């Protein structure tokens, strides 16, 4: 028996060596840092680093209830897509870029609630200055990133080297740009007229990051806003959507989802043009839209309740969507469902941690991204 023990140990080690390593072992250490830009879908607290305004419901409980146990400035019950991606790569959750005395050497989160692709002046020229809440547009966030470089990497050469080994996530951007005219009840043709400007801004943003040394850049599309309770609750009284304007299976507003689909189609075309121009870069389209549609059409596959689009946290309002503009999540009169993991919509505007987790995995493995963030053998050829 004594002679067999080393042989048995050798065989066990040999078998273990033949088993493909877990994805986490492959991905930890893949990136030296992660830099994130965007709006409330990925804001990790920039809006509240200098104090929480009384009016800001998203910085009050039950926000943060699932993972953090308290509000953190994230517009969800827990983690966001960017948080899951950081954890997959073994990087600490990114500090908000405005945080005081934070260590940004492994990355920073520049996203801030209300961010748009276009600058405030654009909306003011259209008479929309009063309905857009822009606390840091896309190019403002990139300027924050550029101003932070001395804290991150010191010399231009060191920065270029670090950024070439980092992951950059730019967006999504565009959702809040379209919200401004939509909530001002402007005609859809005015919204569509904004799209070339939004595409140009996103494209310019990608080019700025490449000029800084970025190689791996994720560019997410927008969500199917016609499925969101905040819009659905206004579908009849404000948007005047008739019965035929709703999807028979999804219950979503068709023309709003068409708007999002067109944005995403143009964005994919923009990314294709950038790939030709910058073959050394790896520019990834990340898909929020398809994921959300899957949550609605096949909820049981993701552990969600089979129901019409409905907010977990909210109050009764117009329709059956559990969304009320006068009693939004975090405000008096609103309550959270017992188990947010059974819902994809958290507050009628943003998603639950459970939904963000599924989206993050889809971005990483390619089911909701083109190509996958984690390269497969075929995509890396």
C-alpha positions in Angstrom: 0.0 0.0 0.0 2.9 2.3 0.8 4.2 2.0 -2.8 0.7 2.8 -4.3 0.1 6.0 -2.5 2.5 8.2 -4.5 1.1 6.6 -7.7 -2.4 7.4 -6.7 -1.4 11.0 -5.8 0.3 11.3 -9.2 -2.8 10.1 -11.0 -5.0 12.5 -9.1 -2.7 15.4 -10.0 -2.6 14.3 -13.6 -6.4 14.1 -13.8 -6.8 17.5 -12.2 -4.3 19.0 -14.7 -6.5 17.8 -17.5 -9.7 19.5 -16.2 -10.1 23.0 -17.8 -9.6 25.7 -15.1 -12.7 27.5 -13.9 -13.4 30.7 -15.8 -12.6 32.7 -12.6 -9.1 31.3 -12.6 -8.7 32.3 -16.2 -10.0 35.8 -15.8 -8.5 36.9 -12.5 -5.6 39.1 -13.4 -6.6 39.5 -17.0 -6.9 43.3 -16.5 -4.8 45.5 -14.4 -7.6 48.1 -14.0 -11.1 48.9 -15.0 -12.4 52.3 -15.9 -16.2 52.8 -16.2 -18.2 55.7 -17.7 -22.0 56.0 -17.8 -25.2 57.1 -16.2 -27.4 55.8 -13.3 -27.3 52.2 -14.6 -23.6 52.1 -13.4 -23.3 55.1 -11.0 -21.6 53.7 -7.9 -22.1 56.9 -5.8 -20.6 59.9 -7.6 -23.8 61.8 -7.1 -23.7 61.6 -3.3 -19.9 61.7 -2.4 -20.4 65.3 -1.1 -23.6 64.5 0.8 -27.0 63.2 0.0 -29.7 65.7 -1.1 -33.0 65.3 0.7 -34.8 65.0 -2.6 -32.7 62.1 -3.9 -34.8 59.0 -3.3 -32.2 56.6 -4.9 -29.8 57.3 -2.0 -32.4 56.1 0.5 -33.4 52.6 1.7 -34.4 50.1 0.3 -31.8 50.9 -2.3 -28.8 48.7 -1.5 -30.8 46.3 0.6 -29.8 43.1 -1.2 -26.0 43.1 -1.1 -24.7 46.2 0.7 -27.4 46.4 3.4 -27.6 50.1 2.9 -27.8 52.7 0.2 -24.6 53.4 -1.7 -25.7 55.7 -4.4 -26.3 52.7 -6.7 -29.8 52.8 -8.3 -30.6 49.2 -7.5 -31.2 46.9 -4.6 -27.6 45.7 -4.9 -24.7 45.3 -7.3 -24.6 46.7 -10.8 -23.2 45.1 -14.0 -19.9 46.9 -13.4 -19.7 45.4 -9.9 -20.1 41.9 -11.2 -17.5 42.4 -13.9 -15.0 43.7 -11.3 -15.6 40.7 -9.1 -15.1 38.4 -12.1 -11.7 39.8 -12.8 -10.6 39.9 -9.1 -10.6 43.7 -9.0 -12.1 45.6 -6.0 -15.4 47.3 -6.6 -14.5 50.6 -8.4 -14.6 53.7 -6.2 -16.6 56.6 -7.5 -14.2 59.0 -9.2 -15.2 61.9 -7.0 -14.5 59.9 -3.8 -12.1 61.5 -1.4 -8.9 59.7 -0.5 -9.7 56.7 -2.7 -7.1 54.5 -4.4 -7.7 54.6 -8.2 -4.7 52.5 -9.3 -7.0 49.6 -10.1 -9.6 51.8 -11.8 -12.4 54.2 -11.1 -16.1 54.7 -11.9 -16.8 58.0 -13.6 -20.5 57.3 -14.2 -23.0 59.7 -12.7 -26.8 59.7 -12.5 -28.4 61.8 -15.3 -25.4 61.6 -17.7 -26.0 62.2 -21.4 -24.0 61.6 -24.5 -24.6 65.2 -25.5 -23.6 68.4 -23.6 -26.2 70.5 -21.8 -25.9 73.3 -24.4 -27.3 70.9 -27.1 -30.5 70.5 -25.1 -30.8 74.2 -24.3 -30.7 75.0 -28.0 -33.7 72.7 -28.5 -35.6 74.3 -25.6 -35.1 71.2 -23.4 -32.7 72.7 -20.9 -35.3 72.5 -18.1 -36.0 68.7 -18.6 -32.5 67.4 -18.8 -30.6 66.8 -15.6 -27.0 66.5 -16.7 -24.5 66.2 -13.9 -21.6 65.0 -16.1 -22.0 64.2 -19.8 -19.9 61.6 -21.6 -17.0 64.0 -22.6 -17.1 65.6 -19.2 -16.5 62.2 -17.6 -13.6 61.5 -20.0 -12.1 64.9 -18.9 -12.4 63.7 -15.3 -10.5 60.6 -16.3 -7.8 62.6 -18.1 -7.4 64.9 -15.1 -7.0 61.9 -12.8 -4.1 60.3 -14.7 -1.4 61.7 -12.4 -3.1 59.9 -9.5 -3.3 56.6 -11.4 0.0 56.2 -13.3 2.3 59.1 -13.1 4.0 59.4 -16.5 2.4 59.4 -20.0 4.4 56.3 -20.8 3.2 54.5 -17.7 -0.3 55.5 -18.3 -0.3 54.2 -21.9 1.1 50.9 -20.7 -1.5 50.5 -17.9 -4.4 51.5 -20.1 -3.4 48.9 -22.7 -3.9 46.3 -20.0 -7.1 47.8 -18.7 -10.8 47.3 -19.5 -12.8 50.4 -20.4 -16.6 50.5 -20.4 -18.2 53.4 -22.1 -21.9 53.6 -21.3 -24.6 53.1 -22.0 -25.1 56.6 -23.3 -28.2 57.8 -25.1 -31.0 56.8 -22.8 -31.1 60.1 -20.9 -30.6 62.1 -24.2 -33.8 60.6 -25.5 -35.6 60.9 -22.2 -35.4 64.7 -22.4 -37.6 65.1 -25.5 -39.8 62.0 -24.7 -40.8 63.3 -21.2 -41.3 66.8 -22.7 -43.8 65.0 -25.0 -42.0 66.0 -28.2 -42.6 64.3 -31.5 -40.7 61.1 -32.2 -39.1 62.6 -35.3 -37.3 65.1 -33.0 -35.9 62.2 -31.0 -34.7 60.4 -34.1 -33.1 63.6 -35.3 -30.8 63.5 -32.2 -29.4 60.0 -33.0 -26.6 61.1 -35.4 -25.4 63.5 -32.8 -25.5 60.8 -30.1 -23.6 58.4 -32.3 -20.9 61.1 -33.1 -20.5 61.8 -29.4 -20.1 58.1 -28.5 -17.7 57.5 -31.4 -15.6 60.5 -30.4 -15.5 59.2 -26.9 -14.2 55.8 -28.0 -11.5 57.6 -30.1 -10.4 59.7 -27.1 -10.0 56.5 -25.0 -8.0 54.8 -27.8 -5.8 57.9 -28.0 -5.1 57.5 -24.3 -3.9 53.9 -24.9 -7.1 51.9 -24.4 -7.3 48.6 -26.3 -10.3 46.7 -24.8 -13.4 49.0 -24.9 -17.0 47.9 -24.1 -19.7 50.0 -25.7 -23.2 49.1 -24.4 -26.5 49.8 -26.2 -29.7 51.1 -24.6 -32.5 49.2 -23.0 -35.9 48.6 -24.5 -37.5 51.6 -22.7 -41.0 50.6 -24.0 -40.9 47.8 -21.4 -40.2 49.9 -18.4 -42.9 50.7 -15.8 -41.9 54.4 -15.7 -42.9 54.7 -19.4 -45.7 52.2 -19.3 -47.4 54.0 -16.5 -47.6 57.1 -18.8 -48.6 55.1 -21.9 -52.2 56.1 -22.1 -52.6 59.5 -20.4 -49.3 61.1 -21.7 -48.2 59.1 -24.7 -51.7 58.2 -25.9 -50.7 54.7 -26.9 -53.7 52.7 -28.2 -54.3 49.0 -27.7 -52.5 48.0 -30.9 -49.4 49.9 -29.8 -48.4 47.2 -27.2 -46.6 44.0 -28.0 -49.0 41.0 -27.7 -46.4 38.9 -25.9 -44.4 41.4 -24.0 -46.9 44.1 -23.2 -44.2 46.7 -24.1 -44.8 49.8 -26.2 -43.8 49.1 -29.7 -42.7 52.5 -30.9 -40.5 53.1 -27.9 -38.8 49.8 -28.3 -38.3 50.5 -32.0 -36.6 53.7 -31.0 -34.2 51.8 -28.8 -33.6 49.2 -31.5 -32.7 51.8 -34.1 -30.2 53.4 -31.7 -28.6 50.0 -31.1 -28.5 49.2 -34.8 -26.8 52.6 -35.5 -24.4 52.0 -32.6 -23.4 48.6 -33.9 -22.7 50.2 -37.3 -20.6 52.9 -35.6 -18.6 50.3 -33.7 -18.0 48.4 -37.0 -16.6 51.6 -38.5 -14.4 52.1 -35.5 -13.1 48.6 -35.7 -11.9 49.2 -39.3 -10.3 52.4 -38.3 -8.6 51.0 -35.2 -7.8 47.3 -35.9 -5.4 47.2 -32.9 -8.4 47.9 -30.5 -10.9 45.4 -29.4 -14.3 47.2 -29.4 -17.1 45.2 -27.9 -20.8 45.8 -28.4 -22.6 45.0 -25.1 -26.3 44.2 -25.3 -28.7 45.4 -22.6 -31.7 45.3 -25.0 -31.8 41.5 -25.8 -31.2 40.6 -22.2 -34.2 42.7 -20.9 -36.4 41.3 -23.7 -35.4 37.8 -22.6 -36.3 38.6 -19.0 -39.8 39.5 -20.1 -40.5 36.7 -22.7 -38.7 33.9 -20.8 -38.7 35.0 -17.1 -38.6 31.5 -15.7 -35.2 30.9 -17.3 -33.7 33.6 -15.2 -35.7 33.0 -12.0 -38.1 35.8 -12.5 -41.9 35.8 -11.9 -44.0 35.5 -15.0 -45.8 38.8 -15.0 -46.3 42.0 -17.0 -43.4 44.5 -16.6 -43.7 45.5 -12.9 -41.4 47.3 -10.5 -40.3 45.4 -7.4 -40.1 48.7 -5.4 -42.8 51.3 -5.9 -46.4 52.0 -5.3 -49.7 51.7 -7.2 -50.2 54.2 -9.9 -51.6 54.3 -13.4 -51.9 50.8 -14.7 -50.6 47.6 -13.1 -46.9 48.4 -13.2 -46.4 49.3 -9.5 -45.0 52.7 -10.5 -46.2 56.0 -9.2 -44.4 59.3 -10.0 -45.5 60.7 -6.6 -44.4 57.7 -4.6 -41.3 56.4 -6.3 -39.0 53.8 -4.6 -37.3 55.4 -1.6 -40.1 57.9 -1.1 -43.1 57.8 1.4 -45.8 55.4 0.2 -43.5 53.1 -1.7 -42.5 49.6 -0.6 -40.2 46.9 -1.9 -41.3 43.4 -2.9 -40.1 40.7 -0.4 -37.6 39.1 -2.8 -36.1 41.4 -5.5 -34.5 38.4 -7.2 -38.0 37.5 -8.6 -38.1 40.7 -10.5 -36.0 42.2 -13.3 -37.2 45.7 -12.8 -36.2 47.2 -9.5 -37.8 50.7 -9.3 -39.5 50.9 -12.7 -36.5 52.8 -14.1 -33.5 50.6 -13.2 -32.9 46.9 -12.8 -32.4 44.5 -9.9 -29.1 43.0 -8.8 -30.4 39.7 -10.2 -31.0 41.1 -13.6 -27.6 42.9 -13.7 -25.9 39.7 -12.7 -27.4 37.9 -15.7 -26.5 40.7 -18.0 -22.9 40.8 -16.7 -22.5 37.1 -17.3 -23.9 37.6 -20.8 -21.4 40.3 -21.5 -18.5 38.2 -20.2 -19.4 35.0 -22.1 -20.8 36.5 -25.2 -24.5 35.6 -25.0 -25.2 39.3 -24.6 -22.1 40.8 -26.2 -20.3 40.8 -29.6 -17.6 39.6 -29.0 -17.4 38.3 -25.5 -15.4 40.3 -23.0 -13.6 37.1 -22.1 -12.2 35.9 -25.5 -13.1 32.4 -26.7 -10.8 30.4 -28.8 -12.7 31.3 -31.9 -13.1 35.0 -31.2 -9.4 35.4 -30.4 -8.1 34.0 -33.7 
